[in-house]
Amino acid sequence: VGRLRLLTEDGYPEVYVLFLNGERELRRAAWLGSATTLDDFITWPDFSLGYLPPGGAAAVMLLICRPGEGVEPSTSDRQVFDLLRLAHDARGVPLADAVLVDGRRWCSMAAR
């Protein structure tokens, strides 16, 4: 968590994907790139599954770091989140959550 705080405060938007097992424990984490945003998933909503660990995962969680943009999801954010959930469900690896992070603040889109 300490490392994530450092990463999210450096001024660049980034997305991380966390692959979880059936007990919601971390199996693998992958950095999807600097300057990556939630909107980048519109054209390829299951992009994160390209990093699926051998043996698969029970669920996926996305951390969307967007310094200076706040953590309140926009209408567009909610639409992309719904698209991501559909795409991940279709591939058999549900999207458990997408968490918006800005510095030390965060918002779970699944809880909204």
MOPAC internal coordinates of N, CA, C and O (Angstrom, degrees):
PM7 1SCF
backbone

  N    0.0000 0     0.00 0     0.00 0    0    0    0
  C    1.4467 1     0.00 0     0.00 0    1    0    0
  C    1.5218 1   110.25 1     0.00 0    2    1    0
  O    1.2310 1   119.95 1   140.54 1    3    2    1
  N    1.3298 1   117.71 1   -39.46 1    3    2    1
  C    1.4593 1   120.87 1   178.59 1    5    3    2
  C    1.5074 1   111.89 1   -60.10 1    6    5    3
  O    1.2310 1   120.17 1   138.75 1    7    6    5
  N    1.3077 1   117.28 1   -41.25 1    7    6    5
  C    1.4694 1   121.77 1   179.09 1    9    7    6
  C    1.5255 1   109.98 1   -65.71 1   10    9    7
  O    1.2310 1   120.03 1   140.01 1   11   10    9
  N    1.3297 1   117.54 1   -39.99 1   11   10    9
  C    1.4507 1   120.88 1   178.26 1   13   11   10
  C    1.5192 1   110.50 1   -61.43 1   14   13   11
  O    1.2310 1   120.11 1   139.16 1   15   14   13
  N    1.3215 1   117.40 1   -40.84 1   15   14   13
  C    1.4668 1   119.75 1   177.97 1   17   15   14
  C    1.5197 1   110.92 1   -58.96 1   18   17   15
  O    1.2310 1   120.32 1   137.49 1   19   18   17
  N    1.3200 1   117.00 1   -42.51 1   19   18   17
  C    1.4570 1   120.01 1   178.67 1   21   19   18
  C    1.5210 1   110.77 1   -63.94 1   22   21   19
  O    1.2310 1   120.45 1   136.60 1   23   22   21
  N    1.3078 1   116.75 1   -43.40 1   23   22   21
  C    1.4526 1   120.69 1  -178.27 1   25   23   22
  C    1.5156 1   112.52 1   -65.17 1   26   25   23
  O    1.2310 1   120.14 1   142.03 1   27   26   25
  N    1.3151 1   117.34 1   -37.97 1   27   26   25
  C    1.4565 1   120.16 1  -175.73 1   29   27   26
  C    1.5237 1   113.06 1   -80.16 1   30   29   27
  O    1.2310 1   119.62 1   170.72 1   31   30   29
  N    1.3065 1   118.33 1    -9.28 1   31   30   29
  C    1.4580 1   120.65 1  -178.22 1   33   31   30
  C    1.5247 1   112.85 1  -103.10 1   34   33   31
  O    1.2310 1   119.55 1  -173.08 1   35   34   33
  N    1.3311 1   118.46 1     6.92 1   35   34   33
  C    1.4567 1   119.42 1  -175.31 1   37   35   34
  C    1.5232 1   114.08 1   -89.22 1   38   37   35
  O    1.2310 1   119.48 1  -179.92 1   39   38   37
  N    1.3397 1   118.59 1     0.08 1   39   38   37
  C    1.4430 1   120.83 1   173.83 1   41   39   38
  C    1.5121 1   116.13 1    96.37 1   42   41   39
  O    1.2310 1   119.04 1   176.40 1   43   42   41
  N    1.3268 1   119.43 1    -3.60 1   43   42   41
  C    1.4518 1   121.35 1  -179.22 1   45   43   42
  C    1.5180 1   110.77 1  -110.53 1   46   45   43
  O    1.2310 1   120.19 1   -44.18 1   47   46   45
  N    1.3488 1   117.24 1   135.82 1   47   46   45
  C    1.4593 1   118.14 1   173.96 1   49   47   46
  C    1.5250 1   109.94 1   -70.85 1   50   49   47
  O    1.2310 1   120.49 1   -39.96 1   51   50   49
  N    1.3171 1   116.67 1   140.04 1   51   50   49
  C    1.4592 1   122.16 1   179.97 1   53   51   50
  C    1.5197 1   108.95 1  -148.22 1   54   53   51
  O    1.2310 1   121.00 1   -22.81 1   55   54   53
  N    1.3315 1   115.68 1   157.19 1   55   54   53
  C    1.4571 1   120.89 1   175.64 1   57   55   54
  C    1.5217 1   108.11 1  -129.20 1   58   57   55
  O    1.2310 1   121.72 1   -45.12 1   59   58   57
  N    1.3345 1   114.32 1   134.88 1   59   58   57
  C    1.4692 1   122.43 1   175.21 1   61   59   58
  C    1.5127 1   107.64 1  -118.76 1   62   61   59
  O    1.2310 1   120.73 1   -36.01 1   63   62   61
  N    1.3286 1   116.20 1   143.99 1   63   62   61
  C    1.4612 1   120.54 1   175.07 1   65   63   62
  C    1.5211 1   107.91 1  -114.65 1   66   65   63
  O    1.2310 1   120.91 1   -46.49 1   67   66   65
  N    1.3228 1   115.87 1   133.51 1   67   66   65
  C    1.4562 1   122.43 1   178.60 1   69   67   66
  C    1.5242 1   107.89 1  -114.96 1   70   69   67
  O    1.2310 1   120.56 1   -55.00 1   71   70   69
  N    1.3149 1   116.54 1   125.00 1   71   70   69
  C    1.4603 1   121.86 1   177.91 1   73   71   70
  C    1.5147 1   108.51 1   -99.01 1   74   73   71
  O    1.2310 1   120.83 1   -52.52 1   75   74   73
  N    1.3237 1   116.02 1   127.48 1   75   74   73
  C    1.4614 1   122.27 1  -173.62 1   77   75   74
  C    1.5205 1   110.87 1  -113.38 1   78   77   75
  O    1.2310 1   120.83 1   -31.22 1   79   78   77
  N    1.3346 1   116.02 1   148.78 1   79   78   77
  C    1.4616 1   120.19 1   174.29 1   81   79   78
  C    1.5318 1   108.51 1   -87.34 1   82   81   79
  O    1.2310 1   120.33 1     6.37 1   83   82   81
  N    1.3248 1   116.98 1  -173.63 1   83   82   81
  C    1.4601 1   121.72 1  -177.56 1   85   83   82
  C    1.5147 1   114.62 1   -63.12 1   86   85   83
  O    1.2310 1   119.93 1   157.31 1   87   86   85
  N    1.3324 1   117.74 1   -22.69 1   87   86   85
  C    1.4672 1   121.99 1   177.85 1   89   87   86
  C    1.5251 1   111.41 1   -93.42 1   90   89   87
  O    1.2310 1   120.59 1  -169.41 1   91   90   89
  N    1.3412 1   116.48 1    10.59 1   91   90   89
  C    1.4724 1   123.40 1  -178.13 1   93   91   90
  C    1.5274 1   112.30 1    64.22 1   94   93   91
  O    1.2310 1   120.62 1  -150.52 1   95   94   93
  N    1.3266 1   116.42 1    29.48 1   95   94   93
  C    1.4641 1   121.92 1   174.14 1   97   95   94
  C    1.5220 1   108.53 1   -95.01 1   98   97   95
  O    1.2310 1   121.17 1   -30.72 1   99   98   97
  N    1.3186 1   115.38 1   149.28 1   99   98   97
  C    1.4592 1   121.50 1  -177.71 1  101   99   98
  C    1.5257 1   111.60 1   -68.47 1  102  101   99
  O    1.2310 1   120.67 1   -54.23 1  103  102  101
  N    1.3328 1   116.32 1   125.77 1  103  102  101
  C    1.4680 1   122.15 1   174.37 1  105  103  102
  C    1.5188 1   110.60 1   -99.91 1  106  105  103
  O    1.2310 1   120.29 1   138.82 1  107  106  105
  N    1.3280 1   117.06 1   -41.18 1  107  106  105
  C    1.4632 1   122.04 1  -178.54 1  109  107  106
  C    1.5185 1   108.37 1  -157.46 1  110  109  107
  O    1.2310 1   121.21 1   -31.64 1  111  110  109
  N    1.3137 1   115.29 1   148.36 1  111  110  109
  C    1.4573 1   121.87 1   173.74 1  113  111  110
  C    1.5228 1   107.68 1  -125.72 1  114  113  111
  O    1.2310 1   120.59 1   -36.52 1  115  114  113
  N    1.3188 1   116.48 1   143.48 1  115  114  113
  C    1.4650 1   120.54 1   178.79 1  117  115  114
  C    1.5268 1   109.08 1  -139.84 1  118  117  115
  O    1.2310 1   121.54 1   -38.14 1  119  118  117
  N    1.3108 1   114.67 1   141.86 1  119  118  117
  C    1.4649 1   122.17 1   175.62 1  121  119  118
  C    1.5160 1   106.71 1   -91.30 1  122  121  119
  O    1.2310 1   120.11 1   -55.24 1  123  122  121
  N    1.3248 1   117.40 1   124.76 1  123  122  121
  C    1.4594 1   120.63 1  -176.95 1  125  123  122
  C    1.5183 1   113.30 1   -93.07 1  126  125  123
  O    1.2310 1   120.34 1  -178.66 1  127  126  125
  N    1.3059 1   116.96 1     1.34 1  127  126  125
  C    1.4550 1   119.02 1   172.32 1  129  127  126
  C    1.5075 1   115.04 1   124.47 1  130  129  127
  O    1.2310 1   121.95 1   -26.50 1  131  130  129
  N    1.3226 1   113.87 1   153.50 1  131  130  129
  C    1.4495 1   121.74 1   175.76 1  133  131  130
  C    1.5254 1   108.37 1   -76.90 1  134  133  131
  O    1.2310 1   120.99 1   -31.04 1  135  134  133
  N    1.2974 1   115.72 1   148.96 1  135  134  133
  C    1.4656 1   123.45 1  -179.46 1  137  135  134
  C    1.5286 1   111.60 1    64.04 1  138  137  135
  O    1.2310 1   120.11 1  -158.60 1  139  138  137
  N    1.3303 1   117.39 1    21.40 1  139  138  137
  C    1.4595 1   122.31 1   175.69 1  141  139  138
  C    1.5292 1   107.76 1   -90.38 1  142  141  139
  O    1.2310 1   120.88 1   -42.61 1  143  142  141
  N    1.3200 1   115.92 1   137.39 1  143  142  141
  C    1.4555 1   120.81 1  -179.87 1  145  143  142
  C    1.5300 1   109.87 1  -128.30 1  146  145  143
  O    1.2310 1   120.52 1    -7.99 1  147  146  145
  N    1.2970 1   116.61 1   172.01 1  147  146  145
  C    1.4568 1   121.09 1   178.15 1  149  147  146
  C    1.5288 1   110.94 1   -60.45 1  150  149  147
  O    1.2310 1   119.92 1   142.63 1  151  150  149
  N    1.3145 1   117.75 1   -37.37 1  151  150  149
  C    1.4660 1   121.47 1  -179.97 1  153  151  150
  C    1.5288 1   113.04 1   -62.60 1  154  153  151
  O    1.2310 1   119.72 1   156.80 1  155  154  153
  N    1.3202 1   118.14 1   -23.20 1  155  154  153
  C    1.4652 1   120.89 1   179.25 1  157  155  154
  C    1.5217 1   112.18 1   -64.05 1  158  157  155
  O    1.2310 1   119.95 1   163.48 1  159  158  157
  N    1.3145 1   117.69 1   -16.52 1  159  158  157
  C    1.4603 1   121.45 1  -178.07 1  161  159  158
  C    1.5359 1   112.90 1   -86.48 1  162  161  159
  O    1.2310 1   119.64 1   174.76 1  163  162  161
  N    1.3099 1   118.29 1    -5.24 1  163  162  161
  C    1.4607 1   120.99 1  -177.13 1  165  163  162
  C    1.5256 1   111.19 1   -60.50 1  166  165  163
  O    1.2310 1   119.94 1   135.88 1  167  166  165
  N    1.3269 1   117.73 1   -44.12 1  167  166  165
  C    1.4578 1   120.30 1  -177.00 1  169  167  166
  C    1.5213 1   113.11 1   -82.50 1  170  169  167
  O    1.2310 1   120.08 1   160.95 1  171  170  169
  N    1.3323 1   117.45 1   -19.05 1  171  170  169
  C    1.4631 1   120.78 1  -179.23 1  173  171  170
  C    1.5272 1   107.97 1  -144.96 1  174  173  171
  O    1.2310 1   120.22 1  -104.30 1  175  174  173
  N    1.3344 1   117.18 1    75.70 1  175  174  173
  C    1.4637 1   120.54 1  -170.91 1  177  175  174
  C    1.5252 1   115.46 1   -66.28 1  178  177  175
  O    1.2310 1   119.49 1   160.37 1  179  178  177
  N    1.3257 1   118.57 1   -19.63 1  179  178  177
  C    1.4662 1   118.85 1   178.01 1  181  179  178
  C    1.5336 1   111.75 1  -106.35 1  182  181  179
  O    1.2310 1   120.60 1  -155.53 1  183  182  181
  N    1.3341 1   116.46 1    24.47 1  183  182  181
  C    1.4636 1   123.39 1   179.21 1  185  183  182
  C    1.5234 1   112.18 1   -51.01 1  186  185  183
  O    1.2310 1   120.35 1   138.59 1  187  186  185
  N    1.3115 1   116.93 1   -41.41 1  187  186  185
  C    1.4619 1   120.99 1  -176.22 1  189  187  186
  C    1.5192 1   112.14 1   -62.81 1  190  189  187
  O    1.2310 1   119.66 1   154.97 1  191  190  189
  N    1.3253 1   118.25 1   -25.03 1  191  190  189
  C    1.4656 1   120.29 1  -177.65 1  193  191  190
  C    1.5253 1   112.44 1   -71.72 1  194  193  191
  O    1.2310 1   120.03 1   170.38 1  195  194  193
  N    1.3092 1   117.55 1    -9.62 1  195  194  193
  C    1.4639 1   121.26 1   173.66 1  197  195  194
  C    1.5237 1   111.95 1   -65.65 1  198  197  195
  O    1.2310 1   120.20 1   163.71 1  199  198  197
  N    1.3196 1   117.23 1   -16.29 1  199  198  197
  C    1.4668 1   122.83 1   179.89 1  201  199  198
  C    1.5289 1   112.20 1  -104.16 1  202  201  199
  O    1.2310 1   120.64 1  -167.91 1  203  202  201
  N    1.3287 1   116.39 1    12.09 1  203  202  201
  C    1.4593 1   121.99 1  -178.96 1  205  203  202
  C    1.5316 1   110.63 1   -55.01 1  206  205  203
  O    1.2310 1   119.84 1   -48.64 1  207  206  205
  N    1.3357 1   117.90 1   131.36 1  207  206  205
  C    1.4713 1   119.75 1  -178.71 1  209  207  206
  C    1.5318 1   111.27 1   -70.67 1  210  209  207
  O    1.2310 1   120.51 1   -23.27 1  211  210  209
  N    1.3335 1   116.64 1   156.73 1  211  210  209
  C    1.4621 1   119.35 1   174.96 1  213  211  210
  C    1.5294 1   109.23 1   -55.42 1  214  213  211
  O    1.2310 1   120.64 1   -43.62 1  215  214  213
  N    1.2940 1   116.38 1   136.38 1  215  214  213
  C    1.4615 1   119.86 1  -177.49 1  217  215  214
  C    1.5093 1   112.91 1    89.27 1  218  217  215
  O    1.2310 1   120.15 1   174.78 1  219  218  217
  N    1.3269 1   117.32 1    -5.22 1  219  218  217
  C    1.4532 1   121.58 1   176.12 1  221  219  218
  C    1.5154 1   114.85 1    79.38 1  222  221  219
  O    1.2310 1   121.69 1    12.73 1  223  222  221
  N    1.3024 1   114.37 1  -167.27 1  223  222  221
  C    1.4679 1   122.45 1  -179.95 1  225  223  222
  C    1.5255 1   107.49 1  -151.76 1  226  225  223
  O    1.2310 1   121.09 1   -24.36 1  227  226  225
  N    1.3068 1   115.51 1   155.64 1  227  226  225
  C    1.4606 1   120.80 1   178.93 1  229  227  226
  C    1.5241 1   111.81 1   -82.47 1  230  229  227
  O    1.2310 1   120.50 1   153.03 1  231  230  229
  N    1.3288 1   116.64 1   -26.97 1  231  230  229
  C    1.4619 1   120.97 1  -178.32 1  233  231  230
  C    1.5260 1   109.93 1  -161.95 1  234  233  231
  O    1.2310 1   121.58 1   -14.08 1  235  234  233
  N    1.3175 1   114.59 1   165.92 1  235  234  233
  C    1.4613 1   122.75 1   179.51 1  237  235  234
  C    1.5225 1   108.35 1  -125.41 1  238  237  235
  O    1.2310 1   120.91 1   -34.28 1  239  238  237
  N    1.3222 1   115.86 1   145.72 1  239  238  237
  C    1.4577 1   121.69 1   174.20 1  241  239  238
  C    1.5273 1   106.87 1  -132.42 1  242  241  239
  O    1.2310 1   120.06 1   -45.14 1  243  242  241
  N    1.3131 1   117.50 1   134.86 1  243  242  241
  C    1.4580 1   121.94 1   178.02 1  245  243  242
  C    1.5238 1   110.22 1  -107.72 1  246  245  243
  O    1.2310 1   120.71 1   -43.07 1  247  246  245
  N    1.3200 1   116.25 1   136.93 1  247  246  245
  C    1.4633 1   122.42 1   171.37 1  249  247  246
  C    1.5164 1   106.12 1  -109.45 1  250  249  247
  O    1.2310 1   120.45 1   -65.58 1  251  250  249
  N    1.3148 1   116.74 1   114.42 1  251  250  249
  C    1.4547 1   121.87 1  -179.02 1  253  251  250
  C    1.5208 1   107.78 1  -105.51 1  254  253  251
  O    1.2310 1   120.90 1   -76.35 1  255  254  253
  N    1.3139 1   115.88 1   103.65 1  255  254  253
  C    1.4682 1   122.04 1  -177.88 1  257  255  254
  C    1.5232 1   107.85 1   -90.59 1  258  257  255
  O    1.2310 1   121.05 1   -58.59 1  259  258  257
  N    1.3157 1   115.60 1   121.41 1  259  258  257
  C    1.4614 1   120.07 1  -177.60 1  261  259  258
  C    1.5190 1   110.08 1  -139.66 1  262  261  259
  O    1.2310 1   120.83 1  -101.91 1  263  262  261
  N    1.3244 1   116.02 1    78.09 1  263  262  261
  C    1.4626 1   121.49 1  -177.44 1  265  263  262
  C    1.5243 1   112.91 1   -56.47 1  266  265  263
  O    1.2310 1   121.74 1   -48.04 1  267  266  265
  N    1.3218 1   114.27 1   131.96 1  267  266  265
  C    1.4524 1   120.65 1   176.60 1  269  267  266
  C    1.5145 1   115.02 1    81.73 1  270  269  267
  O    1.2310 1   119.43 1   174.73 1  271  270  269
  N    1.3311 1   118.70 1    -5.27 1  271  270  269
  C    1.4602 1   121.38 1  -177.79 1  273  271  270
  C    1.5235 1   112.83 1   -99.27 1  274  273  271
  O    1.2310 1   120.03 1   173.52 1  275  274  273
  N    1.3215 1   117.54 1    -6.48 1  275  274  273
  C    1.4493 1   120.51 1  -178.94 1  277  275  274
  C    1.5150 1   111.70 1    80.12 1  278  277  275
  O    1.2310 1   121.24 1    -3.74 1  279  278  277
  N    1.3174 1   115.24 1   176.26 1  279  278  277
  C    1.4580 1   120.21 1  -175.88 1  281  279  278
  C    1.5318 1   113.29 1  -117.85 1  282  281  279
  O    1.2310 1   120.09 1  -177.01 1  283  282  281
  N    1.3097 1   117.42 1     2.99 1  283  282  281
  C    1.4625 1   120.34 1   177.98 1  285  283  282
  C    1.5302 1   108.57 1   -76.82 1  286  285  283
  O    1.2310 1   119.88 1   -61.42 1  287  286  285
  N    1.3519 1   117.84 1   118.58 1  287  286  285
  C    1.4646 1   119.70 1  -178.81 1  289  287  286
  C    1.5292 1   112.09 1   -67.16 1  290  289  287
  O    1.2310 1   121.12 1   -45.03 1  291  290  289
  N    1.3203 1   115.45 1   134.97 1  291  290  289
  C    1.4614 1   120.62 1   176.01 1  293  291  290
  C    1.5272 1   109.25 1   -83.07 1  294  293  291
  O    1.2310 1   120.60 1    -6.91 1  295  294  293
  N    1.3041 1   116.47 1   173.09 1  295  294  293
  C    1.4640 1   120.84 1   175.49 1  297  295  294
  C    1.5245 1   109.69 1   -59.61 1  298  297  295
  O    1.2310 1   120.53 1   138.25 1  299  298  297
  N    1.3200 1   116.59 1   -41.75 1  299  298  297
  C    1.4684 1   121.07 1   177.99 1  301  299  298
  C    1.5299 1   111.18 1   -62.46 1  302  301  299
  O    1.2310 1   120.37 1   137.91 1  303  302  301
  N    1.3346 1   116.90 1   -42.09 1  303  302  301
  C    1.4727 1   120.81 1   177.53 1  305  303  302
  C    1.5251 1   110.58 1   -57.59 1  306  305  303
  O    1.2310 1   120.59 1   135.65 1  307  306  305
  N    1.3127 1   116.48 1   -44.35 1  307  306  305
  C    1.4693 1   120.82 1  -178.56 1  309  307  306
  C    1.5336 1   111.08 1   -65.46 1  310  309  307
  O    1.2310 1   120.69 1   141.07 1  311  310  309
  N    1.3376 1   116.29 1   -38.93 1  311  310  309
  C    1.4588 1   120.32 1   179.03 1  313  311  310
  C    1.5289 1   111.00 1   -65.96 1  314  313  311
  O    1.2310 1   120.57 1   137.11 1  315  314  313
  N    1.3238 1   116.51 1   -42.89 1  315  314  313
  C    1.4687 1   120.30 1   178.20 1  317  315  314
  C    1.5270 1   109.78 1   -65.13 1  318  317  315
  O    1.2310 1   119.99 1   138.86 1  319  318  317
  N    1.3230 1   117.63 1   -41.14 1  319  318  317
  C    1.4658 1   121.36 1   177.94 1  321  319  318
  C    1.5275 1   110.98 1   -58.60 1  322  321  319
  O    1.2310 1   120.23 1   136.01 1  323  322  321
  N    1.3304 1   117.17 1   -43.99 1  323  322  321
  C    1.4669 1   120.74 1   177.71 1  325  323  322
  C    1.5295 1   111.24 1   -62.66 1  326  325  323
  O    1.2310 1   120.33 1   138.47 1  327  326  325
  N    1.3285 1   116.97 1   -41.53 1  327  326  325
  C    1.4640 1   121.67 1   177.39 1  329  327  326
  C    1.5287 1   110.55 1   -62.47 1  330  329  327
  O    1.2310 1   120.42 1   136.38 1  331  330  329
  N    1.3273 1   116.80 1   -43.62 1  331  330  329
  C    1.4649 1   120.99 1   178.95 1  333  331  330
  C    1.5204 1   111.29 1   -62.20 1  334  333  331
  O    1.2310 1   120.47 1   137.90 1  335  334  333
  N    1.3147 1   116.72 1   -42.10 1  335  334  333
  C    1.4753 1   119.84 1   178.58 1  337  335  334
  C    1.5248 1   111.10 1   -60.89 1  338  337  335
  O    1.2310 1   120.05 1   135.48 1  339  338  337
  N    1.3216 1   117.50 1   -44.52 1  339  338  337
  C    1.4620 1   120.94 1   178.53 1  341  339  338
  C    1.5232 1   111.39 1   -61.60 1  342  341  339
  O    1.2310 1   120.56 1   134.55 1  343  342  341
  N    1.3252 1   116.53 1   -45.45 1  343  342  341
  C    1.4708 1   120.94 1  -178.22 1  345  343  342
  C    1.5236 1   111.38 1   -64.74 1  346  345  343
  O    1.2310 1   120.17 1   137.73 1  347  346  345
  N    1.3153 1   117.28 1   -42.27 1  347  346  345
  C    1.4622 1   120.53 1   179.88 1  349  347  346
  C    1.5315 1   111.40 1   -69.54 1  350  349  347
  O    1.2310 1   120.18 1   139.94 1  351  350  349
  N    1.3198 1   117.26 1   -40.06 1  351  350  349
  C    1.4728 1   120.72 1   176.73 1  353  351  350
  C    1.5297 1   110.31 1   -60.60 1  354  353  351
  O    1.2310 1   120.73 1   139.10 1  355  354  353
  N    1.3258 1   116.21 1   -40.90 1  355  354  353
  C    1.4703 1   120.29 1  -179.40 1  357  355  354
  C    1.5278 1   111.73 1   -63.42 1  358  357  355
  O    1.2310 1   120.32 1   150.88 1  359  358  357
  N    1.3210 1   117.00 1   -29.12 1  359  358  357
  C    1.4697 1   121.38 1   178.78 1  361  359  358
  C    1.5270 1   112.33 1   -90.78 1  362  361  359
  O    1.2310 1   119.80 1   179.58 1  363  362  361
  N    1.3415 1   117.98 1    -0.42 1  363  362  361
  C    1.4556 1   121.80 1   176.94 1  365  363  362
  C    1.5157 1   115.36 1    80.79 1  366  365  363
  O    1.2310 1   120.43 1  -166.14 1  367  366  365
  N    1.3294 1   116.79 1    13.86 1  367  366  365
  C    1.4691 1   121.75 1   177.55 1  369  367  366
  C    1.5243 1   106.79 1  -129.19 1  370  369  367
  O    1.2310 1   119.97 1   -90.42 1  371  370  369
  N    1.3330 1   117.67 1    89.58 1  371  370  369
  C    1.4639 1   120.47 1  -173.66 1  373  371  370
  C    1.5333 1   113.77 1   -61.55 1  374  373  371
  O    1.2310 1   121.93 1   -32.33 1  375  374  373
  N    1.3097 1   113.91 1   147.67 1  375  374  373
  C    1.4572 1   121.06 1   174.16 1  377  375  374
  C    1.5206 1   107.39 1   -85.10 1  378  377  375
  O    1.2310 1   120.33 1   -72.00 1  379  378  377
  N    1.3308 1   116.97 1   108.00 1  379  378  377
  C    1.4643 1   122.02 1  -178.09 1  381  379  378
  C    1.5240 1   111.46 1   -70.69 1  382  381  379
  O    1.2310 1   120.70 1   143.58 1  383  382  381
  N    1.3343 1   116.26 1   -36.42 1  383  382  381
  C    1.4617 1   119.53 1  -177.27 1  385  383  382
  C    1.5178 1   109.63 1  -170.49 1  386  385  383
  O    1.2310 1   121.14 1   -20.90 1  387  386  385
  N    1.3048 1   115.42 1   159.10 1  387  386  385
  C    1.4541 1   123.99 1   167.15 1  389  387  386
  C    1.5193 1   104.41 1  -128.25 1  390  389  387
  O    1.2310 1   120.45 1   -60.78 1  391  390  389
  N    1.3070 1   116.74 1   119.22 1  391  390  389
  C    1.4593 1   122.25 1  -175.15 1  393  391  390
  C    1.5275 1   109.09 1  -107.68 1  394  393  391
  O    1.2310 1   120.79 1   -58.70 1  395  394  393
  N    1.3126 1   116.09 1   121.30 1  395  394  393
  C    1.4631 1   122.06 1   176.72 1  397  395  394
  C    1.5203 1   108.15 1   -86.06 1  398  397  395
  O    1.2310 1   120.69 1   -50.34 1  399  398  397
  N    1.3351 1   116.28 1   129.66 1  399  398  397
  C    1.4613 1   121.46 1  -175.60 1  401  399  398
  C    1.5269 1   109.50 1  -126.52 1  402  401  399
  O    1.2310 1   120.96 1   -48.44 1  403  402  401
  N    1.3275 1   115.77 1   131.56 1  403  402  401
  C    1.4624 1   122.09 1   174.14 1  405  403  402
  C    1.5200 1   106.71 1  -138.06 1  406  405  403
  O    1.2310 1   120.94 1   -78.61 1  407  406  405
  N    1.3214 1   115.81 1   101.39 1  407  406  405
  C    1.4585 1   120.29 1  -176.06 1  409  407  406
  C    1.5136 1   110.15 1    64.40 1  410  409  407
  O    1.2310 1   120.49 1    58.58 1  411  410  409
  N    1.3110 1   116.67 1  -121.42 1  411  410  409
  C    1.4660 1   120.84 1   179.41 1  413  411  410
  C    1.5261 1   112.79 1   -95.80 1  414  413  411
  O    1.2310 1   120.33 1  -179.24 1  415  414  413
  N    1.3132 1   116.98 1     0.76 1  415  414  413
  C    1.4632 1   121.23 1   178.85 1  417  415  414
  C    1.5251 1   109.59 1   -96.08 1  418  417  415
  O    1.2310 1   120.62 1   -31.91 1  419  418  417
  N    1.3264 1   116.42 1   148.09 1  419  418  417
  C    1.4554 1   120.18 1   178.42 1  421  419  418
  C    1.5141 1   110.13 1  -150.77 1  422  421  419
  O    1.2310 1   121.10 1   -18.75 1  423  422  421
  N    1.3389 1   115.50 1   161.25 1  423  422  421
  C    1.4586 1   121.85 1   179.69 1  425  423  422
  C    1.5259 1   108.71 1  -145.09 1  426  425  423
  O    1.2310 1   120.75 1   -54.38 1  427  426  425
  N    1.3116 1   116.17 1   125.62 1  427  426  425
  C    1.4622 1   122.51 1   175.62 1  429  427  426
  C    1.5241 1   108.79 1   -82.31 1  430  429  427
  O    1.2310 1   120.26 1   -60.63 1  431  430  429
  N    1.3344 1   117.10 1   119.37 1  431  430  429
  C    1.4582 1   119.53 1   178.43 1  433  431  430
  C    1.5186 1   111.52 1   -72.91 1  434  433  431
  O    1.2310 1   119.55 1   152.62 1  435  434  433
  N    1.3178 1   118.46 1   -27.38 1  435  434  433
  C    1.4671 1   121.80 1   177.90 1  437  435  434
  C    1.5219 1   111.36 1   -67.43 1  438  437  435
  O    1.2310 1   120.37 1   152.55 1  439  438  437
  N    1.3276 1   116.89 1   -27.45 1  439  438  437
  C    1.4672 1   121.21 1  -178.46 1  441  439  438
  C    1.5339 1   111.48 1   -81.77 1  442  441  439
  O    1.2310 1   120.16 1   172.62 1  443  442  441
  N    1.3033 1   117.29 1    -7.38 1  443  442  441
  C    1.4803 1   121.34 1  -177.34 1  445  443  442
  C    1.4946 1   111.70 1   -90.59 1  446  445  443
  O    1.2310 1   120.10 1   180.00 1  447  446  445

